[in-house]
Amino acid sequence: MKFVSFRSAATTRIGVLDGDAVIDLNAVRPDIPADLTEALASGADLVAAGEAALASDAPRIAASGLKLAPVVPRPGKIVCLGLNYFDHAKEGGREKPDYPWFFLRGATSLIAADEPGIRPRVSEKLDYEAELAVVIGRSGRHVPVERALEHVFGYACFNDISVRDYQKRTPQWTIGKNFDGTGAFGPHLVTADEVPPGAAGLRIQCRLNGEVMQDANTASMIWGVAETIAILTECLTLEPGDVIVMGTPAGVGFARNPPVWMRDGDRVEVEIDGIGLLATAIRDEQEPAR
């Protein structure tokens, strides 16, 4: 089953995909919170609610006419992994890490599938990173590996767009990963039952203006989804609506010779088999209105 978050007036609502159309889940089930994080935290059975909506005669809305929001509009936590593919660690001049390189993204960096990625005025070194995003459905602390996938609600595509010169100004990567308009997330969420356990064995690609830049398989991740959840929950509680972004494979722009940086007018696509295709148009940041 596929869910979207979409904007309606001043609110964000949950939709269920039915082919090229969307059913407003909250219109069918007004008892379910309209925000995905709140809906997951409420304990509502969203899959059962979605199945009921699909079986109903509820109105269908053309997906092309909706303004999407990021899959999870405002996650409580966005935990990202660096260097989680062997080939990407190697192209960056590093060996396999002994422990995941975690960093955090803020919700203000997120954009939906139909929103532009922003090249900031302060930098020309804007890079793409095709990644798998994991959406947590159940709280957990000290979760064992063998039970970890029980805490996953679903998966989505993510483009961890990075401002490389700012990322490298400090040993902590946070500043280069949190510019506004750089966390593309969507266009929809696929529930965990629709893909292999841990979303393993799926082809992941990034294309820039139609040219394949990254082409790998999620089986090549150093730490898989279950192991990552177990490691994180040694330290912190994962909560419903939290997002884990699982790292990128080789082929990023900064590692190429010469480097490849995204520019105004570029179109970048992240595609993961069985999960979806996330397209983002790159636009230069505009001068503030005076």
C-alpha positions in Angstrom: 0.0 0.0 0.0 1.2 3.5 -0.8 0.5 6.6 1.3 1.1 10.3 0.5 1.0 13.4 2.6 -0.6 16.3 0.8 -1.5 19.9 1.5 -5.1 21.0 1.7 -5.7 24.7 2.6 -3.6 25.3 5.8 -3.4 21.6 6.8 -1.6 18.5 5.7 -3.6 15.3 5.2 -2.9 11.6 4.6 -3.9 10.1 1.2 -4.0 6.5 0.0 -2.8 5.9 -3.6 -5.2 4.1 -5.9 -3.5 4.0 -9.3 -3.2 7.6 -10.5 -5.7 8.8 -7.9 -5.6 9.5 -4.2 -8.3 8.9 -1.5 -8.3 11.4 1.3 -8.0 9.0 4.2 -9.1 11.6 6.8 -12.3 12.2 4.9 -13.1 8.5 5.2 -11.8 8.1 8.7 -12.0 11.4 10.5 -11.0 9.7 13.8 -7.5 9.2 12.4 -5.2 12.3 12.8 -4.4 14.0 9.6 -0.7 14.2 10.2 1.2 11.0 9.5 3.4 11.2 12.7 0.3 11.8 14.8 -1.6 9.0 13.1 1.2 6.5 13.7 1.6 7.7 17.3 -2.1 7.2 17.9 -1.8 3.5 17.2 -4.3 3.6 14.4 -4.1 0.7 12.0 -3.4 2.7 8.9 -3.1 -0.3 6.6 -6.5 -1.6 7.6 -7.9 2.0 7.2 -6.3 2.3 3.8 -7.7 -1.1 2.7 -11.2 0.0 3.8 -10.8 3.3 1.9 -9.7 1.5 -1.3 -12.7 -0.8 -1.1 -15.1 2.1 -0.6 -16.7 4.4 -3.0 -14.9 7.4 -1.5 -14.1 10.2 -4.0 -10.9 9.8 -5.9 -8.7 12.9 -6.5 -6.3 13.0 -9.4 -2.8 12.7 -7.9 -1.5 15.1 -10.5 -3.7 17.9 -9.0 -2.4 17.6 -5.5 0.3 19.6 -3.8 2.4 17.0 -2.0 4.1 17.4 1.3 7.2 15.5 2.4 6.1 11.9 3.2 6.5 12.7 6.9 6.0 16.4 7.0 7.7 17.1 10.3 9.5 14.1 11.7 10.5 14.2 15.4 14.0 12.9 14.3 15.7 12.5 11.0 18.8 10.3 11.6 21.1 9.9 8.6 23.9 7.5 7.9 27.1 8.5 6.1 29.5 6.1 4.4 27.0 3.2 4.5 28.0 1.7 1.2 31.4 0.1 0.7 32.0 1.8 -2.6 31.0 5.2 -1.4 33.4 5.0 1.6 36.2 4.0 -0.8 35.5 6.9 -3.3 35.7 9.3 -0.3 39.1 7.9 0.6 38.0 6.1 3.7 37.9 2.4 4.8 34.8 0.7 6.1 33.8 2.5 9.3 33.8 0.5 12.5 30.6 2.2 13.6 27.9 4.1 11.5 28.6 7.7 10.9 25.3 9.2 12.1 24.2 12.8 11.7 20.9 14.6 12.0 18.7 16.5 9.6 16.1 19.1 10.6 12.6 19.1 9.4 13.0 22.6 7.9 15.4 21.1 5.3 12.7 18.8 3.8 10.9 19.3 0.5 8.2 17.4 -1.3 8.5 15.7 -4.6 6.9 18.7 -6.4 9.0 21.3 -4.7 12.3 22.6 -6.0 15.7 21.8 -4.5 17.5 25.0 -3.7 21.1 25.8 -4.7 22.0 28.3 -2.0 23.5 31.7 -2.9 26.5 31.0 -0.7 27.7 27.9 -2.6 28.1 26.3 -6.0 28.9 22.9 -4.7 25.5 21.3 -4.6 25.6 17.5 -4.7 23.0 14.7 -5.1 22.8 11.5 -2.9 20.2 8.8 -3.7 19.1 7.2 -0.5 16.5 4.8 1.1 14.4 6.4 3.8 12.9 4.3 6.6 9.7 5.5 8.5 9.3 4.2 12.0 5.9 3.0 13.0 6.4 1.8 16.6 8.4 3.1 19.5 11.4 1.2 20.6 14.5 1.3 22.8 17.0 -1.5 23.1 15.4 -3.3 20.1 17.1 -6.6 19.2 18.1 -7.1 15.5 15.7 -10.0 15.1 12.7 -7.8 16.1 13.9 -4.5 14.6 11.8 -4.7 11.3 8.6 -4.9 13.4 9.2 -1.2 14.1 9.2 -0.2 10.5 6.0 1.2 8.9 7.4 1.8 5.5 10.0 3.1 3.0 10.4 6.0 0.7 13.0 7.6 -1.6 15.2 10.4 -0.3 17.7 12.7 -1.9 20.2 13.8 0.7 21.2 16.9 -1.3 24.5 18.2 0.2 26.3 21.5 0.2 29.8 20.1 0.1 32.0 23.1 0.9 29.9 23.8 4.0 29.9 20.1 4.9 33.7 20.1 4.9 34.1 23.2 6.9 33.7 21.2 10.1 34.3 17.5 11.1 30.5 17.5 12.0 28.6 17.2 8.8 25.4 18.8 10.1 25.8 22.3 8.6 26.2 21.0 5.0 23.2 18.8 5.3 20.6 21.2 6.6 20.3 24.0 4.1 16.6 24.8 3.4 15.3 23.0 0.3 17.8 20.2 0.3 16.0 17.1 1.8 13.8 15.7 -1.0 11.5 13.1 0.5 8.8 11.2 -1.4 6.7 11.1 -3.5 5.0 8.4 -1.5 5.6 5.9 1.3 5.4 2.1 0.5 4.4 0.0 3.5 6.9 -2.5 4.7 4.9 -5.6 3.6 5.2 -4.5 0.0 9.0 -4.9 -0.3 11.6 -7.5 0.9 12.5 -7.5 4.6 14.6 -4.4 5.3 14.1 -3.3 1.7 17.1 -5.4 0.9 18.1 -6.3 -2.6 16.5 -3.3 -4.4 18.2 -1.4 -7.2 18.8 2.2 -6.3 19.7 4.8 -8.9 20.3 8.5 -9.3 20.0 10.2 -12.6 21.0 13.8 -13.4 19.4 15.3 -16.5 18.8 11.7 -17.7 22.4 10.5 -17.1 22.8 7.7 -14.6 25.2 8.9 -11.9 24.6 6.3 -9.2 23.5 2.7 -9.8 23.7 0.2 -6.9 21.7 -2.2 -4.8 20.5 -1.8 -1.2 22.1 -5.2 -0.5 25.4 -3.4 -0.6 24.7 -1.3 2.5 27.2 -1.9 5.3 24.6 -1.7 8.0 21.1 -2.9 6.9 17.9 -1.5 8.3 17.5 -4.0 11.1 21.0 -3.6 12.3 20.8 0.2 12.1 17.7 0.2 14.2 19.3 -2.0 16.8 22.4 0.2 17.0 20.4 3.4 17.3 18.1 2.1 20.0 21.1 1.3 22.2 21.3 5.1 22.6 17.9 6.6 22.0 14.2 5.8 21.6 12.9 5.7 18.1 9.3 7.0 17.9 6.5 6.8 15.4 7.2 9.1 12.5 10.9 9.2 13.0 12.9 8.8 9.8 16.2 7.0 9.2 18.0 7.8 5.9 20.3 4.9 5.0 23.2 6.5 3.2 24.2 6.7 -0.5 26.3 4.5 -2.9 29.2 5.6 -5.0 28.9 8.0 -7.9 28.3 11.3 -6.0 29.4 14.5 -7.7 32.2 15.6 -5.5 34.1 12.3 -6.1 34.1 12.7 -9.9 36.9 14.1 -12.0 36.1 16.8 -12.6 33.5 17.2 -9.9 29.8 17.4 -11.0 27.7 20.1 -9.2 24.0 20.6 -9.7 22.9 23.9 -11.3 19.7 25.9 -11.8 17.5 24.1 -14.3 18.9 20.6 -13.6 16.5 17.7 -12.9 17.7 15.0 -10.5 15.8 11.7 -10.0 16.1 9.0 -7.3 14.6 5.7 -8.1 14.4 2.6 -6.0 12.8 -0.6 -7.4 9.5 -1.4 -5.7 9.4 2.0 -3.9 9.2 4.8 -6.4 10.7 7.6 -8.3 11.5 11.0 -6.7 12.2 13.9 -9.1 13.5 17.2 -8.1 14.1 20.4 -10.2 17.0 22.5 -9.0 16.6 26.2 -8.7 18.9 29.0 -7.6 18.0 30.6 -4.2 16.3 33.9 -4.9 17.4 37.2 -3.3 15.1 38.1 -0.4 12.4 40.6 -1.1 13.2 44.1 0.1 
